[in-house]
Amino acid sequence: MRTKKALAAPAHDTPENREFVRLIHERLSEVYGRSIKYFHDLDPLSELVSALLSHRTRNSDSGRAFRQLVATFDSWEAVRDAHTADVESAIAPCTWPEQKAPRIRQVLQLITEKCGSLSLDFLADMDVPAARQWLEELPGVGPKTSAAVISFSTLRGKALPVDSHHFRVAVRLGIIDERIGEAKANRVLESLLPPDFTAQQVYDHHQVLMRHGQKVCFHYRPDCRNCAVLDLCPTGKALLQKDGEKGDASAGS
């Protein structure tokens, strides 16, 4: 019986790709800004809970779920010790509250057992790789979530979260291959950033790629004609060429 030949992993980490990522960053920064204000000012534990709520959920819905959770319980200890049904009710606006409620309580309990108290402030004394590894030992915490806690919280660390918009833009630009998936993309895309980037610049990179995905590089019908990096995008140029060929065929009929 014949077996399928394994696909070779694409070579992402090349000098040319690194320089391409820097160029994309500069182009999109001209459009969406630099030194972008952080949208959260939460302590690391609160940011972790917020990130867990955000999984496969629109920002507006996860934000509402987080605010309701904070309004319902006066501390994370209270959430940890509450009935799961009460937590589920509080986070109802997010997707899959029936799964996230027990998971959040489990994570809070594990942090208490590991640390003796319910706080992640100690992460500030660890280097970023060690802090991310510690976080990723918690259930439901992968590279995207650990990066969000390090970058978005008051830690303001150097880590790159990659959401679905960022992933889509990077794939269409040819920076990464879609086959690696969003989970691995976090590490790969972060490794391609200039090593001299500050934590603020890494955060800016997350923001400009995400905003480009939200405002121009849509999942369906991307607005390629108004794309600031169209000349660098093989996907966009191919789509416009295809549209042009359709237009020519229609005009000739």
Contacts in CASP RR format, 6 or more apart in sequence:
PFRMAT RR
TARGET T0000
AUTHOR 0000-0000-0000
METHOD contacts of the structure
MODEL  1
MRTKKALAAPAHDTPENREFVRLIHERLSEVYGRSIKYFHDLDPLSELVS
ALLSHRTRNSDSGRAFRQLVATFDSWEAVRDAHTADVESAIAPCTWPEQK
APRIRQVLQLITEKCGSLSLDFLADMDVPAARQWLEELPGVGPKTSAAVI
SFSTLRGKALPVDSHHFRVAVRLGIIDERIGEAKANRVLESLLPPDFTAQ
QVYDHHQVLMRHGQKVCFHYRPDCRNCAVLDLCPTGKALLQKDGEKGDAS
AGS
7 179 0 8 1.000
9 177 0 8 1.000
9 180 0 8 1.000
10 176 0 8 1.000
10 177 0 8 1.000
10 179 0 8 1.000
10 180 0 8 1.000
12 175 0 8 1.000
12 176 0 8 1.000
12 177 0 8 1.000
12 188 0 8 1.000
12 191 0 8 1.000
12 192 0 8 1.000
13 188 0 8 1.000
13 191 0 8 1.000
13 192 0 8 1.000
17 175 0 8 1.000
17 192 0 8 1.000
18 192 0 8 1.000
18 194 0 8 1.000
20 173 0 8 1.000
20 175 0 8 1.000
20 232 0 8 1.000
21 175 0 8 1.000
21 189 0 8 1.000
21 192 0 8 1.000
21 193 0 8 1.000
21 194 0 8 1.000
22 194 0 8 1.000
23 232 0 8 1.000
24 173 0 8 1.000
24 175 0 8 1.000
24 209 0 8 1.000
24 229 0 8 1.000
24 232 0 8 1.000
25 193 0 8 1.000
25 201 0 8 1.000
25 204 0 8 1.000
25 205 0 8 1.000
25 208 0 8 1.000
27 228 0 8 1.000
27 229 0 8 1.000
27 232 0 8 1.000
28 208 0 8 1.000
28 209 0 8 1.000
28 211 0 8 1.000
28 212 0 8 1.000
28 228 0 8 1.000
28 229 0 8 1.000
29 204 0 8 1.000
29 208 0 8 1.000
30 228 0 8 1.000
31 208 0 8 1.000
31 212 0 8 1.000
31 228 0 8 1.000
32 207 0 8 1.000
32 208 0 8 1.000
32 211 0 8 1.000
32 212 0 8 1.000
33 204 0 8 1.000
33 208 0 8 1.000
34 204 0 8 1.000
35 200 0 8 1.000
35 204 0 8 1.000
36 203 0 8 1.000
36 204 0 8 1.000
36 207 0 8 1.000
36 208 0 8 1.000
38 152 0 8 1.000
38 156 0 8 1.000
38 203 0 8 1.000
39 152 0 8 1.000
40 47 0 8 1.000
40 50 0 8 1.000
40 152 0 8 1.000
40 153 0 8 1.000
41 154 0 8 1.000
42 50 0 8 1.000
42 152 0 8 1.000
42 153 0 8 1.000
42 154 0 8 1.000
43 119 0 8 1.000
43 120 0 8 1.000
43 121 0 8 1.000
43 153 0 8 1.000
43 154 0 8 1.000
44 120 0 8 1.000
44 121 0 8 1.000
44 123 0 8 1.000
44 124 0 8 1.000
44 149 0 8 1.000
44 153 0 8 1.000
44 154 0 8 1.000
44 155 0 8 1.000
45 76 0 8 1.000
45 111 0 8 1.000
45 118 0 8 1.000
45 119 0 8 1.000
45 120 0 8 1.000
45 121 0 8 1.000
46 76 0 8 1.000
46 153 0 8 1.000
47 148 0 8 1.000
47 149 0 8 1.000
47 152 0 8 1.000
47 153 0 8 1.000
48 107 0 8 1.000
48 120 0 8 1.000
48 135 0 8 1.000
48 141 0 8 1.000
48 145 0 8 1.000
48 149 0 8 1.000
48 153 0 8 1.000
49 66 0 8 1.000
49 69 0 8 1.000
49 76 0 8 1.000
49 79 0 8 1.000
49 104 0 8 1.000
49 107 0 8 1.000
49 108 0 8 1.000
50 62 0 8 1.000
50 63 0 8 1.000
50 66 0 8 1.000
51 144 0 8 1.000
51 145 0 8 1.000
51 148 0 8 1.000
51 149 0 8 1.000
51 152 0 8 1.000
52 100 0 8 1.000
52 103 0 8 1.000
52 104 0 8 1.000
52 107 0 8 1.000
52 140 0 8 1.000
52 141 0 8 1.000
52 145 0 8 1.000
53 62 0 8 1.000
53 63 0 8 1.000
53 65 0 8 1.000
53 66 0 8 1.000
53 69 0 8 1.000
53 91 0 8 1.000
53 94 0 8 1.000
53 100 0 8 1.000
53 104 0 8 1.000
54 62 0 8 1.000
54 63 0 8 1.000
54 94 0 8 1.000
54 148 0 8 1.000
55 95 0 8 1.000
55 96 0 8 1.000
55 100 0 8 1.000
55 145 0 8 1.000
56 95 0 8 1.000
56 96 0 8 1.000
57 65 0 8 1.000
57 94 0 8 1.000
57 95 0 8 1.000
61 93 0 8 1.000
61 94 0 8 1.000
61 95 0 8 1.000
62 93 0 8 1.000
62 94 0 8 1.000
63 93 0 8 1.000
64 93 0 8 1.000
64 94 0 8 1.000
65 90 0 8 1.000
65 91 0 8 1.000
65 92 0 8 1.000
65 93 0 8 1.000
65 94 0 8 1.000
65 97 0 8 1.000
66 91 0 8 1.000
68 90 0 8 1.000
68 91 0 8 1.000
68 92 0 8 1.000
68 93 0 8 1.000
69 79 0 8 1.000
69 87 0 8 1.000
69 90 0 8 1.000
69 91 0 8 1.000
71 90 0 8 1.000
72 86 0 8 1.000
72 89 0 8 1.000
72 90 0 8 1.000
73 79 0 8 1.000
73 82 0 8 1.000
73 87 0 8 1.000
73 90 0 8 1.000
76 108 0 8 1.000
76 118 0 8 1.000
77 108 0 8 1.000
77 118 0 8 1.000
79 87 0 8 1.000
79 104 0 8 1.000
79 105 0 8 1.000
79 108 0 8 1.000
80 105 0 8 1.000
80 108 0 8 1.000
80 109 0 8 1.000
80 112 0 8 1.000
80 118 0 8 1.000
82 105 0 8 1.000
84 101 0 8 1.000
84 102 0 8 1.000
84 105 0 8 1.000
85 101 0 8 1.000
87 101 0 8 1.000
87 104 0 8 1.000
87 105 0 8 1.000
88 97 0 8 1.000
88 98 0 8 1.000
88 100 0 8 1.000
88 101 0 8 1.000
89 97 0 8 1.000
91 97 0 8 1.000
91 100 0 8 1.000
91 101 0 8 1.000
91 104 0 8 1.000
94 100 0 8 1.000
103 139 0 8 1.000
103 140 0 8 1.000
106 139 0 8 1.000
107 138 0 8 1.000
107 139 0 8 1.000
107 140 0 8 1.000
107 141 0 8 1.000
108 118 0 8 1.000
110 138 0 8 1.000
110 139 0 8 1.000
111 118 0 8 1.000
111 119 0 8 1.000
111 120 0 8 1.000
111 138 0 8 1.000
112 118 0 8 1.000
115 122 0 8 1.000
120 135 0 8 1.000
120 149 0 8 1.000
123 131 0 8 1.000
123 134 0 8 1.000
123 135 0 8 1.000
123 149 0 8 1.000
123 150 0 8 1.000
123 155 0 8 1.000
124 155 0 8 1.000
126 134 0 8 1.000
128 150 0 8 1.000
128 157 0 8 1.000
128 158 0 8 1.000
128 159 0 8 1.000
131 146 0 8 1.000
131 150 0 8 1.000
131 155 0 8 1.000
132 143 0 8 1.000
132 146 0 8 1.000
132 147 0 8 1.000
132 150 0 8 1.000
132 159 0 8 1.000
135 141 0 8 1.000
135 142 0 8 1.000
135 145 0 8 1.000
135 146 0 8 1.000
135 149 0 8 1.000
135 150 0 8 1.000
136 142 0 8 1.000
136 143 0 8 1.000
136 145 0 8 1.000
136 146 0 8 1.000
142 183 0 8 1.000
143 162 0 8 1.000
143 183 0 8 1.000
143 184 0 8 1.000
143 186 0 8 1.000
143 187 0 8 1.000
144 161 0 8 1.000
144 162 0 8 1.000
144 163 0 8 1.000
144 182 0 8 1.000
144 183 0 8 1.000
144 186 0 8 1.000
146 159 0 8 1.000
147 159 0 8 1.000
147 160 0 8 1.000
147 161 0 8 1.000
147 162 0 8 1.000
147 186 0 8 1.000
147 190 0 8 1.000
148 159 0 8 1.000
148 161 0 8 1.000
149 155 0 8 1.000
150 157 0 8 1.000
150 158 0 8 1.000
150 159 0 8 1.000
151 157 0 8 1.000
151 158 0 8 1.000
151 159 0 8 1.000
151 160 0 8 1.000
151 161 0 8 1.000
151 199 0 8 1.000
151 202 0 8 1.000
151 203 0 8 1.000
151 206 0 8 1.000
152 161 0 8 1.000
152 203 0 8 1.000
156 199 0 8 1.000
156 200 0 8 1.000
156 203 0 8 1.000
157 199 0 8 1.000
158 197 0 8 1.000
158 198 0 8 1.000
158 199 0 8 1.000
158 202 0 8 1.000
159 190 0 8 1.000
159 199 0 8 1.000
159 202 0 8 1.000
160 186 0 8 1.000
160 189 0 8 1.000
160 190 0 8 1.000
160 193 0 8 1.000
160 202 0 8 1.000
160 205 0 8 1.000
160 206 0 8 1.000
161 186 0 8 1.000
161 206 0 8 1.000
162 170 0 8 1.000
162 182 0 8 1.000
162 185 0 8 1.000
162 186 0 8 1.000
162 189 0 8 1.000
162 190 0 8 1.000
162 206 0 8 1.000
163 210 0 8 1.000
164 182 0 8 1.000
165 209 0 8 1.000
165 210 0 8 1.000
165 211 0 8 1.000
165 212 0 8 1.000
165 213 0 8 1.000
165 214 0 8 1.000
165 217 0 8 1.000
166 189 0 8 1.000
166 206 0 8 1.000
166 209 0 8 1.000
166 210 0 8 1.000
166 213 0 8 1.000
167 176 0 8 1.000
167 181 0 8 1.000
167 182 0 8 1.000
167 185 0 8 1.000
168 213 0 8 1.000
168 217 0 8 1.000
168 219 0 8 1.000
169 209 0 8 1.000
169 212 0 8 1.000
169 213 0 8 1.000
169 217 0 8 1.000
170 176 0 8 1.000
170 185 0 8 1.000
170 189 0 8 1.000
170 209 0 8 1.000
171 177 0 8 1.000
171 178 0 8 1.000
171 235 0 8 1.000
172 217 0 8 1.000
172 222 0 8 1.000
172 233 0 8 1.000
172 234 0 8 1.000
172 235 0 8 1.000
172 236 0 8 1.000
173 229 0 8 1.000
173 232 0 8 1.000
173 233 0 8 1.000
173 234 0 8 1.000
173 235 0 8 1.000
174 234 0 8 1.000
174 235 0 8 1.000
175 189 0 8 1.000
175 192 0 8 1.000
176 185 0 8 1.000
176 188 0 8 1.000
176 189 0 8 1.000
180 188 0 8 1.000
190 202 0 8 1.000
193 201 0 8 1.000
193 202 0 8 1.000
193 205 0 8 1.000
194 201 0 8 1.000
197 205 0 8 1.000
212 227 0 8 1.000
212 228 0 8 1.000
212 229 0 8 1.000
216 222 0 8 1.000
216 223 0 8 1.000
216 226 0 8 1.000
216 227 0 8 1.000
216 228 0 8 1.000
217 223 0 8 1.000
217 227 0 8 1.000
222 236 0 8 1.000
222 239 0 8 1.000
224 230 0 8 1.000
224 233 0 8 1.000
224 236 0 8 1.000
224 237 0 8 1.000
224 239 0 8 1.000
224 240 0 8 1.000
225 240 0 8 1.000
227 233 0 8 1.000
227 236 0 8 1.000
230 236 0 8 1.000
230 237 0 8 1.000
230 240 0 8 1.000
231 237 0 8 1.000
END
